[in-house]
Amino acid sequence: MFPKLSLRSMFHGAGGGNDIQWCFSQVKGAVDDDVAEADIISTVEFNHSGELLATGDKGGRVVIFQQEQENKIQSHSRGEYNVYSTFQSHEPEFDYLKSLEIEEKINKIRWLPQKNAAQFLLSTNDKTIKLWKISERDKRPEGYNLKEEDGRYRDPTTVTTLRVPVFRPMDLMVEASPRRIFANAHTYHINSISINSDYETYLSADDLRINLWHLEITDRSFNIVDIKPANMEELTEVITAAEFHPNSCNTFVYSSSKGTIRLCDMRASALCDRHSKLFEEPEDPSNRSFFSEIISSISDVKFSHSGRYMMTRDYLSVKIWDLNMENRPVETYQVHEYLRSKLCSLYENDCIFDKFECCWNGSDSVVMTGSYNNFFRMFDRNTKRDITLEASRENNKPRTVLKPRKVCASGKRKKDEISVDSLDFNKKILHTAWHPKENIIAVATTNNLYIFQDKVN
Amino acid sequence: MFARGLKRKCVGHEEDVEGALAGLKTVSSYSLQRQSLLDMSLVKLQLCHMLVEPNLCRSVLIANTVRQIQEEMTQDGTWRAVAPQAAERAPLDRLVSTEILCRAAWGQEGAHPAPGLGDGHTQGPVSDLCPVTSAQAPRHPQSSAWEMDGPRENRGSFHKSLDQIFETLETKNPSCMEELFSDVDSPYYDLDTVLTGMMGGARSGPCEGLEGLAPATPAPSSSCKSDLGELDHVVEILVET
C-alpha cells in the first residue's frame, strides 16, 4: 500500500522506477583493455520472454545467453545468463562492382516470438538479412540396423536381426542453422529490421529505402519507401531507423537525419512515400548553430510496448512522442546537455556522429539510453527523476548497488563528480536492452556486456 | 581535446577604440573559426572515400554543414582572402575552442538571421554560382587557388575552388555526385576525381586547390601571410593563446 522509500534513495534521488536500486550482476567479454576489433559489440536484444539475450559483434558473430532457471525459487537473485549458443552469422564479402568490402558486422538482431520448441531470430549486416533457427538437441537415435554407432555402414551380410532404433539422452547441443537468406535487396547500408505484428512479414531499412519481406520468401521483397532523389546531387536527408507498430500491422515509422519521424500506413498506397503523419519539433532559434542539424539527426526510434508512444534518440536528448500529436514531443529528457558547448570538438573527432540507441522498460514507465565514459542514463517518466550509472568492472561484486554518477558541467567540481573534460569519449555505450518483464538490463560497452538487475531483498 | 574557449566581449557595450577593436576581433575570430570548420568538413568529406564504404548518413550531414557555411558566407559577402590564410595557418586542433561556433550564428555578427535551410534555399545561391565556375573550372587545372597575388584575385580563385567542390556535391555532372553517394551501377572513382569535379568522370591528378585546404599538406608560399594586415596579426595572436 505504501511505496517503499528507503532513506538512501530519498537522499540520492536514485530514480529509475519506484526507487529501483540497480546492482551489478554479470559481465561478459575480455578483461584486457586491448579491444580486438571483431569483439566490438554492435547490437544487444532480449527475446520476447527475456529468457534469451542475443548479442552481435563486428566480427559477424552472434552469441546467445540463456537465463538459468534454477535460482528462481530461491529468489536471492534472478537467474544468471550463460552462453547458450555461438555462431558465425555473417562473413565478410566483397562487392566486385564497387571494389569495396561488405562488412560482416551485425547491425541488428530481432527475435521472432516463439511458436514451437525452436527459437528464431533475424540478424543483418549492411546488405543481407538472415533468418536463423536455434534448436536444442538432447536426445539422439541409437541402434540403427545398417549403421554402426560411429556412422560407418555395416556389412549387410552381418545383419542377422532387426531392431527399432531408440532415442537416448545426450548432452545438450544447441544448433543454429540459417533457414532463409534475404539478399540483394539493398543498395545502401541496412540500419534497421523490424518484425511485423502479423509475425509473417518484416521490414528492412537502408539509408534511402525500406523493403517489406515475407519471412518465407527470399527472392522477392516489396519496396515501400524510397526517398532517393532522381538527382543524387539533391540528396540532403537519409533514413536513419524504422520500426513497425507493435500492434497495428499496417503501420510503421521511419526517422531521418533531419530529425523528423514519418508514420506510414501501408493500406494507403503500395509505395508509402507520402506519410500519414509527420512528427517534427520546431527548432529552438536560440540554440541554432552549424551543428544543429547534425545533433537533430535521429539515431534510434522505438515504439512503447503499448503502442501509444514512440521514443526517439538524437545526439543530446531522448524524446517521447504521443502518436496523436505531431507538432512536438510530450516529453524531452536531456542525456548529456553539457556536451552542447563541445560540439565543435565532437565534430572534429567524429563523436557527434555516434548513433546511440534507446529502450523502454516492460511497463513503459522508464526509458534508458547510453552516453560516454561508459555512463548510461535512465529516465523515470512518472517521477521525472533520472539517474546516471556507470558500467565498469570496478563494481564487480554481485549485488553491489551501483552508485549514481554525476558530471560536472562547469564551475567547481564537487567530490565524486567528474568534469566534462575528463570524460573518456572512446568509452561509449551505444547499445542497451531491457528485459521485457523484469528489471534486468543488458548494457554493452565497447567489447563487454554488463548485466544489471534490481536489488531483490 | 578540449582547449579553452576564446574570450569574447559583447561588441555593443564597448565604446572606446579598444572596444571597437575587440568587436572586430570577435567578428574575425568567428570568421576564422567558421573557415576552419569549413576546411575540416571538406577534409572529412575527402576521408569518407577512403573507408570501406562511405557512411552515407555522415557524408550527407557533413555536406549539409558545408552548404550551411557557404550560404552564410555568401550572405555575409565574406568570400575573401582570409580563407586560404586560415587554411594554411589553422591546424585542426586549433578549431577546438567551440563556444563561438556553437552559439547562434547571427548572434556573433550582429543580428542577421541565418537563412532557412530548406532544400529550396540551399539550391539558390549555389546554382547562381555554378554557371560562372563551370566555365572556369577546366581552364585552370594547374594554377593553384592558393597562389595569391592580391585580394581581388584571391576572392575569385577561392570562390572558384569552393565551387568546384560544390559542383561535385550539387549539379552539372551527375556522375560526380553519384560517386559521393555511390550507387550500385556506378563504378568507384578515386576521391580526387569526385571532389574536383573538373573532369567528367575521367581520372585526374589531385586538384591543387583542394590540396591547399587539407591541413596535413605543407603551407603554400609564405607570401600568403604577408598580404594580410595588422588586424589579422592581432587575431592570430589571440587565436594562438
Chai-1 contact restraints between the chains, C-beta under 6 A:
chainA,res_idxA,chainB,res_idxB,connection_type,confidence,min_distance_angstrom,max_distance_angstrom,comment,restraint_id
A,K98,B,Y188,contact,1.0,0.0,6.0,A-B,restraint_1
A,S99,B,Y188,contact,1.0,0.0,6.0,A-B,restraint_2
A,L100,B,E53,contact,1.0,0.0,6.0,A-B,restraint_3
A,E101,B,V52,contact,1.0,0.0,6.0,A-B,restraint_4
A,T187,B,V184,contact,1.0,0.0,6.0,A-B,restraint_5
A,Y188,B,L56,contact,1.0,0.0,6.0,A-B,restraint_6
A,D207,B,L56,contact,1.0,0.0,6.0,A-B,restraint_7
A,M232,B,M177,contact,1.0,0.0,6.0,A-B,restraint_8
A,M232,B,E178,contact,1.0,0.0,6.0,A-B,restraint_9
A,M232,B,F181,contact,1.0,0.0,6.0,A-B,restraint_10
A,E233,B,E170,contact,1.0,0.0,6.0,A-B,restraint_11
A,E233,B,T171,contact,1.0,0.0,6.0,A-B,restraint_12
A,E233,B,M177,contact,1.0,0.0,6.0,A-B,restraint_13
A,L235,B,F181,contact,1.0,0.0,6.0,A-B,restraint_14
A,T236,B,N64,contact,1.0,0.0,6.0,A-B,restraint_15
A,T236,B,D119,contact,1.0,0.0,6.0,A-B,restraint_16
A,V238,B,L56,contact,1.0,0.0,6.0,A-B,restraint_17
A,V238,B,C57,contact,1.0,0.0,6.0,A-B,restraint_18
A,V238,B,V60,contact,1.0,0.0,6.0,A-B,restraint_19
A,S257,B,C57,contact,1.0,0.0,6.0,A-B,restraint_20
A,S257,B,L61,contact,1.0,0.0,6.0,A-B,restraint_21
A,R288,B,A104,contact,1.0,0.0,6.0,A-B,restraint_22
A,S289,B,C102,contact,1.0,0.0,6.0,A-B,restraint_23
A,F290,B,T65,contact,1.0,0.0,6.0,A-B,restraint_24
A,F290,B,Q68,contact,1.0,0.0,6.0,A-B,restraint_25
A,F290,B,L101,contact,1.0,0.0,6.0,A-B,restraint_26
A,E293,B,N64,contact,1.0,0.0,6.0,A-B,restraint_27
A,I294,B,L61,contact,1.0,0.0,6.0,A-B,restraint_28
A,S341,B,E99,contact,1.0,0.0,6.0,A-B,restraint_29
A,S341,B,C102,contact,1.0,0.0,6.0,A-B,restraint_30
A,K342,B,T98,contact,1.0,0.0,6.0,A-B,restraint_31
A,L343,B,C102,contact,1.0,0.0,6.0,A-B,restraint_32
A,C344,B,T98,contact,1.0,0.0,6.0,A-B,restraint_33
A,C344,B,L101,contact,1.0,0.0,6.0,A-B,restraint_34
A,S345,B,M1,contact,1.0,0.0,6.0,A-B,restraint_35
A,S345,B,F2,contact,1.0,0.0,6.0,A-B,restraint_36
A,S345,B,V96,contact,1.0,0.0,6.0,A-B,restraint_37
A,S345,B,T98,contact,1.0,0.0,6.0,A-B,restraint_38
A,E348,B,L95,contact,1.0,0.0,6.0,A-B,restraint_39
A,F353,B,R58,contact,1.0,0.0,6.0,A-B,restraint_40
A,D421,B,F2,contact,1.0,0.0,6.0,A-B,restraint_41
